[in-house]
Amino acid sequence: MERIKTLFKRRVTFTYILFFLLVLPSFSEEEKSKWITKFGFQQIVLNNVFQYYVSKPDKVSSAFFDLSYRNSDELEFYYNGGLNYFAENTPLTNHNHIIGGSYSKGISEKSFLNISSDVKFSSFREDFKQFSYFQLLGSGELNYSFNETTLGKIYYLLRYRNYNDDFYNYFENYFSFQLIKSLRTKTALRIESGFGVKRYLGDLEQDFTTDYYQQSYYSGMGAGMGGMGQGRHSTQWRQQEHMGMRRYYVEGRNSITQFLLSGRVSQSILDNLGVFIQYSGKFNLTQGGRYSDYLNYYLLENPFYDEYTFEGNQIMAGFKLILPKGFLFQGEGQYSRRNFDGVPVLDLEGNLISADKFRKDDYSYFSLSVEKTFRFLRVMGTFISLRNNSNDLFFKYDDNIFSIGIASNF
């Protein structure tokens, strides 16, 4: 089975690369203008990389390189590559690569269609190999202009993700509808509804010990990385030992169904100043998540903590101010209540507080950023303050993040 999976990944990747190269024409003067190259570097300093009650600081060096080729007004091919290097917790270091293409076409005077497809690899070091994955993604968006002030959007996404640990492999289907209305008062109204299904594909191995109603959290770097940290136990879900890592699931369920609803009001106050306020809600119609000992690591696409893990309401507000001489100043704040269905509340010694009480987080953040644009370069600086107030003290934390970066502006 492993050999078949490896061959499949290689053939899909080779097909994308071969198609990319065969379509690209020679480097004539006319063709050079069709190439777009972007690159950038960012230095990030944060004081709580693992985001739990014990703060562990780190410095992250992040770099990216993007290359795209637009064969016509309709067809585009692209490559995106990125690297995140963690200075203190080097096992978190990861790199990712995306190769794909998109097709855009006006169907009529009022409608516009965009279709895209890509393949992605994300690779982590040995201690975090469970995070490494191969992904296929396809999406389509149809825009329809009802009149000069009203725009509708229909969006569909299909994602297949294959992790090193098959237990977390999944298909995701997501569909959304968006309606945007512009008013004479320079106000924009947007409402959106979405429906997503995340279905796990990996089977539960019967050759490994399974216990009923047991859940564990681990401090430090987790039991899945050599048993470092102190265990915390309670009575919830099912637990299965696999490859030195404890993981959890709901018996008889292998999918999560989620409904999303959001509304946004944007207002232009001056020619150079705009503000917005937004509400969004996520509601899990079915609960069949799969979790592990791992925590909410920063900058990682965590298979055990994603948008389907929790439900709740969120309020967000922000502003954008364009200043003279190429300066851009932005600010944003958010508050959200996150409900983790089925995840018990423990004290710091690992004792179950209540069999009927599940984890609830009050999550908030505030960010300020400034950006200066030169002829061929953009310089950016950002400050982010995070706070998570949880009824499980293990996940009660603060985190301050500072970053400065540069990016090409071709």
Secondary structure, 3 states (H helix, E strand, C coil): CHHHHHHHHHHHHHHHHHHHHHHCCCCCHHHHCCEEEEEEEEEEEECCCCCCCCCCCEEEEEEEEEEEEECCCCEEEEEEEEEEEECCCHHHCEEEEEEEEEEEEECCCCEEEEEEEEEEEEEECHHHHHHCEEEEEEEEEEEEEEECCEEEEEEEEEEEEEECCHHHCEEEEEEEEEEEEECCCCEEEEEEEEEEEEEECCCCCCCCCEEECCEEEECCCCHHHCCCCCEEEECCCEEEEECCEEEEECCCCCEEEEEEEEEEEEEEEECCEEEEEEEEEEEEEECCCEEECCCCCCCCCCCCCCCCCCEEEEEEEEEEEEECCCEEEEEEEEEEEEEEEEEEEECCCCCEEEEEEEEEEEEEEEEEEEEEECCCEEEEEEEEEEEEEECCHHHCEEEEEEEEEEEECC
